[in-house]
Amino acid sequence: MSESPRPTYVVGVDFGTLSGRALVVRVSDGAELGTATHEYAHAVVTDRLPGGGGPLPPEWALQVPEDYREVLRHAVPAAVAAAGIDPADVVGIATDFTACTMVPTLADGTPLCEVPGLEDRPHAYVKLWRHHAAQPQADRINRLAEERGEAWLPRYGGLISSEWEFAKGLQVFEEDREVYDRMEHWVEAADWIVWQLSGQYVRNACSAGYKGIYQDGAYPSAAFLSALAPGFEGFVPDKLDHPIGQLGDRAGGLTAEAAAWTGLPEGIAVAVGNVDAHVSAPAAQATGTGQMVAIMGTSTCHVMSADVLREVPGMCGVVDGGIVAGSWGYEAGQSGVGDIFGWFVRTGVPAAYAEAAAAAGESVHEHLTRLASAQEVGEHGLVALDWHSGNRSVLVDHELSGLVVGLTLATRPEDVYRALLEATAFGTRVIVETFRTSGVPVHELIVAGGLARNHLLMQVYADVTRLPLSVLDSEQGPALGSAIHAAVAAGAYADVPSAAKSMGRVRRDVFVPDEARAQRYDALFAEYVALHDHFGRSAPVMRRLKAGRRAAVAARLARESGGER
């Protein structure tokens, strides 16, 4: 009698905004056996570079690439140890990353911030997804593309984001030409980490399509780029263009150096990179049409597959095979969600609330949620706009800012907190309705991410959208999705949908809409839309306020610099 074959395992690594998380998963059934998290030592660099120097301007958000390598050195071995498995039984590793996060490198992949003499140059560092200082460049890209009738513009809802590859690259070109000229590759962090693991630089189809304006086999033309900025016409062939790998493909084998970092066998499959949001769809078994996955964390990314190609206003992109092969993958998003709730708890809650929460054994979030849950819909008399980090969809304008209307001397912190929860749900409803009116059906909303634990928030989303809410049944959705892709890259499954069917995890219809509450939310949503259209489309007051803030900060920095001399 022959022995049963030894089980095999894969590792998924999710690189988030503040930390990296590794997850060990059994190939046969998706069982999650061990996980570990490693915090980035430098977190998000928004004030000054690690070595000091002058203050960074507003809207900058940088990171240090060595922090990403440290995740491989610490989180991966710790996850394998926690799983209690033999590392020799691991057959593949895959990663996902926040996007669009860009690394300027030399030809061999060395980040420019690690090149002697460039340590004090902000443009030599990683530009995190939430770096929004390239908004002027994005505005010019959008104006020129519309004037020229560029065919690729409607694939992105008519607007290119300041978060993406071209706007950020143009900012480097215009603000630090020496760094731009030294840069030999402009690399998505999702691809850079695969390069570190496998020694192979492969651009992934997801990032190239959604963040790199790669449509129908081509990038924006040299003529367009030259019209945008003379001298920038070489950006694609000189800095960006590189062979593209499809999702689930093998990028290469684990190098000896990376094997030493991770404790995994040299030569195992390293999958082509992916984006944290898109890789979560297979984890939730959402590979069919009409299943919108909302990956909710500091921000929210909405992804879904469809069998039709449509132009959806304000979407972040539609890419052939952008999520799974054979389907059009759509993306939309909200720039701030959990970040907004966290900001309010940090800045808007009196000490007495924190003391009451501690006395009740609750976090401040839990305390506010409990108080807000006792309210009827509309009881607080407020409506808010969820634009504290700008608007990603459908307005695509990071110059927009947050707003709360209806404040009185009787307004309490729990009132504002609930209004902010509701505002993010209203933002998602705008996205869903825009897709539907554009001919892309949405019939299910699947939530992934830690915010799914907030039952009030989830019920509000169900009531506001009138959609049943399913929940990804994993605390590590992106890492699980990456593990699924690792299994495909290792040859354990023929394709991503097959692997997702066996390895994915979802609880269906956990929250269902209540019609009475939904009707009351319809009235509040109408107010939200009125504010949305007024401040987002008609009145540029928020843009003027941000411009005024930048001017005031620049004046203060100039004054302080003069005083130091």
N, C-alpha and C positions, 0 to 999 in steps of 0.2 A: 504494500500500500504506500503510495507516494505521499510525501509530506505536502501540506498546503504551502503555497508560495508565501514568502515573507511579505508583509505589507510594505508599501512604499509611501513616501511622504513628500510634500513640497512646502516651500516657504514663501509666503507673501509678505512684502515689506511696503508699508504705507508711509510715505513722507508727507507729513502735514505741515501746518504753519509754524508750530512751536516744537514739534517732536516727531520722531519716527517710531513706528510700531511694527514689530515682526510677529508673524503668526505661523505656527506649524500646523499643517492640515493633512489628514489622511486622504490619499488619492481616491480610494474606493468609494467613500461615502461623504467626504467633506467634514468629517469630525474634526473639531478644533481642539488640539491637544496641548498647546502651550503658547504663551504670548509674553512679550516683554516690550517695554517702552523706554526710549532714551530721549531725554530732553536736550534740545539744542543749547549749547553753552552760551551762544550769543543771541538766542531768540530772534527777534526782529529788530534790525538796526534802523532806528528812526531819528535819533538825536545826533550822535557822533560816531565816526568809525571806531572800530575796536582799539586802534592805536592812538586815538585822540584826534586832535585837530579841531577845526571850526565846526560849528553846528551845521547839520544838513538842512536844506530848505524844506518847506512844508510839502506834504504828499509823497515824500520819499519813503521807501521800505526796502531795505537791503538785507541780505543774509551772507553767512560765511560758509563756503562749501566744505571746509573741513568738518563742520558740524554734521554734514550728511555722511561722511566717511565714518565718523564716530558711531553712527547708528549701526552700520554694518559690523563694526568691531565689538559693540556691546549688546545691542538688542537681539541680533540674530543668534549668537551663542547662548544668550540667556533664555531665549524662547525655546531653543532646542533642548537645553538642560531642563527647563520647566516641563517640556513634553515627555521627558524620560525616554527618548528614543535613541537608537544608534544613528549618529550622523551619516554613517555609510548607507543608510536606507533612504536618504533624501535624494531625489532624482531631478529636482529642478527648483529654481528660484525666479521670482518675478517681482517687479516693483511698480509702484504708481507714485505720482507726484502732484502737488498743487500746480495749477497752470493758470496763466502763463507765467512761469518762473524761468528767467533766462540767465545763462552763465556765459560770459565772454572768455574765450580760451585761446591758447596757442594751438599749433597744429597737433600736438600730442595730447591735448585735453587739459593741460595745466591751466587752471583759472588765472586770469590776469592779476587778481588781487594777491596771488602767491608768487608773482614775478617780482624779484628785487627791484625797488625803485617805484613800484606802482601801488604799494600798500596804502598810500595816503590819497589815492585817487578814487572818489566815490563810484565813478562809472566803471571801475575795474571789478567791482563786487557783483554778486548775484542780485538781480532785480526780482524781488518777490512778486507774486501775482498782484498783491495789493499796492504795489508802487504805482501811483496815479499821477506822477509828475510829468508824464508824457501826454497829458490831455491836449495841450496846444498842437502837438504833432498829430495826434489822432484827429483833431478838428480839421487840420489841413488835408490829411489823407481823405477824409470823408467828403470835404468840399470838392476837391479835385476829382475824385472818383465819380461823384455825382455829375459834375460838369462834363466829364469825358464820357459818361455813360458806360463805365466799366462793367463788363458782364458779371464779374464776380461779386459786385456789391450786394445785389439782392440775396445772394446765398447767405449773407450775414445780417439779414433784416434791414439792410440799407445803411448800416453804421458799423464802423470798425472801432473796437475798444482801445482805450489808452493802455489797457493791461497787456496787449498782445505784442507779437514779435516785431512787427514793422514799426509801430509807434515808438516802442522802447529803443529799437535799433536806430531810428532816426534821431531820437534824443541824444544818444551817445555820439552820433555823427556830428550833430550840430553843437554840442556843448563841450566835448573833449575829443578833438580830432586826433590827438596823439594816441589815446586809448583805442579809438576806433581803428586807426591804422595798424596798431600792434595786434589787434584782435584778428585771429585767423578763422575762428569758428564762432558763430552766435548760436549757442546750443540750449535747447530746452533742458531744464534740470532732469526731466523724466528720461532723457536720452543720455545725459552726462553720467547719471548714476549707473546706467547699464554699461556705458563705456568703462567706468571704473571696475565693474564686475567682470566683464568679458573681454576687455581690451579692444572691443569693436564699437565704432561709432555708427549707429543706425538711427536714422530719424523715424519716429513712430508715426503711423498714418493718422492717428487721432490728433496729436498736437499739430502736425503739419496742416491738416485740414481745418481744424477749428481755430487755431491760434496763428497759423502761418499763411493764411489766405492761399492755400494750395487747392485749386479746384480744376477738375477735368485735366489733370496732368500738368498744370502750369501754375506759376506764381504770377503776381503782377509784373507787367512788362518793364523792360529797361526804359522805354520811352516814358511810361508813367512815372517811374522813379526819378528820372532826370528832370521831368517837369515839376516834380515835387520838390527836389533840391538838387541843383547841379552838382555832379560828382557822386551822387547817391545811386546812380544807375548800376553800379557794380555790386550792390549789396547782396543780391541773390546769388550770382555765381561766385563771388569772392568770399562771402561770409556765411551764407545760409544753406544753399543747395547741397544735398547729400542724399545717398541712396535711402529709400523709404522702406521700412519693414511693416508688414501687416500684423494686426493684433492677434496674439496667440502664436506667432512664428518664433522660431529660435533665433536669437541675435548672435549667439556664440556659446562657447563653453566657459565655465568659471575658471579664471586664471589662477595660477599658483599663489599670487599675492592676495587675491580676493579670497581664496580658499583659506589662507592663513588668517585673514581678518575674521572670517565668519565661522571657521571650524567645519565647513562643508567640504565634500569631496571635490577635488579639482576635476574640471571637465564636465560637470553636470550642466544641464540646459539652463541658460539664462534667456528669459523671454524678452521680446521686444517691449519697450517701455509703454506706459499708458498714463492716462490722467485719472486722478483719484475719483472723480465723479463718474466718469464713463465706465471704469472698471467695476463700479459698484452694481451696475445693472445686472450682469450675469450672477453676481452674488445673491441678488434678490429674485433670481429666476425670471427676470424681466427682459426676455429676448424677443418677445412677440410685439405686435403692433398695438398701439393705444395704451401701453403701460408706461405712465410717466413716473420716473423715479426722482424723488427730491432728496438729495444728499444734504442734510441739514446740520450745519456746524456753525463756525464763525460766520460763514456765508452759506448760501444755498445754491446748488447747481441742479437744474432740472434737465434730465436727459430722457430720451425715448426713441424707439425705433418705429418706423412706418414704412409701408410699401409704396408710398406716393412721394413725389418731389414737389414741394410747394414753397412759395416765398412767404415767409412769416415775418411781419414787421417786428423789428427789434430782437429777433432771435440771435443767439450768439453764433449760430452757424448750423448748416446742414451738410453732412459729409457722407458720401457713398462708402458704406462699410465703416463708419466712424465709431460704431459700438459693436455691431456684429456684421459679419460678411453677408452680403445679399440684401441688406436693408439700408434705407436712408436713416442715418443717425442724426437726431435733432438735439440742440442744446439751447437752454436759456438759463437765466440765473438772477439771483439777488445778491448784491455786493455785501450787504450786512444783514445778519439775522441774530445768531447767538452773540455776536460782537455788540449788538445794540442792547440786548438784555444785560450783558456784562457791564457795559458802560453805565447803564442806569443804576445798577446795583452799586457800582463803585462811586458814583458821583451824585446820585439823586435820592439816596435813602438815609434818613436821620439815624444817628447812633442808637436811638431808642428801639428802632426796628431790628437792628443787628443784635441788641441785647435781648429782645423778646425772642428772636429766632434761636439764639444760643440757649436760652432758658427752656425752650421747647424741644431742644435737640434737633433743630432744623438748620439748613443753610438759609441764607437770606433769600435766595431764589425760591426755595421750598416754602418759606414763610409767606412771601408775597404771592406765590401761586395759590396757597391755601386761602388767603384772604380774598384774592381776586375770584376764586372759584365760587364763592358764596354770592356773587353778584348776578343779577339778571343781565341779559344782553342789553347794552345801552345805558345801564344804570349810572355809569361814570360820566356820561355826557361828553365824551371825548372822541376825537378821531385823529389819528396820527399818520404821517408819511414816513415810511421806512427807508429813508435815503441818507442815513448818517454816514454811510460809506459811498454815497452816490447811487446811481441807478444803472444796473447792468442790463435789465430787460424790463420793459420794451423800449425805454427812452434812450438807453445807452449814453448816459451823460454823468460822468463822475464829478461834475461841478455842482450837481444838485446836493441838497442837504436835508437834514431831518426837520420835522415840524410836528407840533402837537397843538391842536385847536380845541378850545372849550375849557381851558384852565380857569378855575375860580379859587377863591380863598378857602373853599370847602374841599378842594381836590386833595386826595391822599396819595401816597406813593403807590399803593396797590392799584389805584385807578389808572395812573400813568402806565404802570407795568402791564396791566391787562390791555390797555390801548396799544401799546407797542407790540404785544403778542399778536393782537388782531391785525395790526398794520401789516405785519409780515404775511399773514394769511391773505389779506386783501391783495398784496403784491403777487402772491402765487395765483390768485384767481384771475388777475389781469393777464398773466402769462397763459393760463389754461384757456381763457376765452379768446385770446388772440390766436392761439393755435387752432381752436375750433372754427373760428370765423374764416381762417385761411384755408380750411379744408383738410386739416390734420386732426383726426379724431383722438380724444382723450377719454378713456372710460374707467381708468383706475389710477389712483395715486398711491405710490409705495414710498414710504419714508424710511430713510437710512440715517444713521448718525445718532449721537448721544441725546439730542433734543427729543427723540421719540419717547424718552422716559417721562417727559412732562405730559401727563394725560390731559390736563386742561388745554395745553397748546395743540395737541393732536385732535381733540374734539372740536376746538375752534376751527381748525383747518378743514375737518370733515363738514362742519356746518356751513362755513363760508363758501367752500367750493362745491358743496352738494355731491361730493364724491366719496365712495367708501375708501377708507385708508387701510392699506395693508402695511405691515412693518417687517423690514429686514430682520430676520431672527439671528442676528449676530452683533456682538459689541464691536466687531472689527470688520465692518462691511468692505471697505476698500482693500484691506489686506486679504480678506477671503476672496474677493474678486481677482486680486493679483495671483493668489494661489491657484485659482481655477485656470488662469492663463498659463501659469507655470506647468500645470499638468498637461495642457495641450501642447506646449512647447517641448515637453519631455516625451511626447508621443503616446501618453496614456489614454487620450481621447482624440477622436477625429477632428472635432471642432469645438468652439466655445459653447454653443447651445447644448451640445451633448454633455459636456463637462458640467455646465450649469444645472442641468436637470438632475445630475447625481450629487453634485457638491454644493449647490446653492441652498439657501435657507430663507423661508418667508412664512409669515403668519398672515393669512388672508382676512380681510374685512374686520380688522380689530376694532376700528372706530367707524360707525356709520352715521350719516347726517340725521339730525333731528329737524323735522320740517318746520316746527314752530320757531325754533331758534334760527333756522335758515332764513325764514321770512323776515325776522327782525334784523338779521345781518344784511339782508338785501338793502334795507334802508340806509344802514351805515356805509355799505359798500358804495352806494350812489354818492354819498358825501365824499368818500375817499376818491372816487373817480373825478368828481368835480375839482377837488384840490390837486389831484394828480395832473389833470389836463391844464389847470390854470398855472401852477408853478413849474410844471414840466414842459409845457408847450407854448404858453402865451406870455407869461411874465418872467423876465430873466433876473428877478431880484436875487435869487440864490447865487447865480453866477456873479453878480455884482458884489455881493457880500464876500464871496470867496476871493475875488480879485482884490477887494479892499483889504482883506486879511493878509494876503500875500504881500501887498505893498507895505502894510504896517509892520509886518515881521521883518521885511527887508530893510526898512528904515531903522528899526531898532537894532538889528544886527550891524548895520553900517555905523550907527552911533556908538555901539559898544566896542566895535573894532577900532574906531577912531580913538575912543577913550583909552584902549589898551596901549596904543602907540604913544 
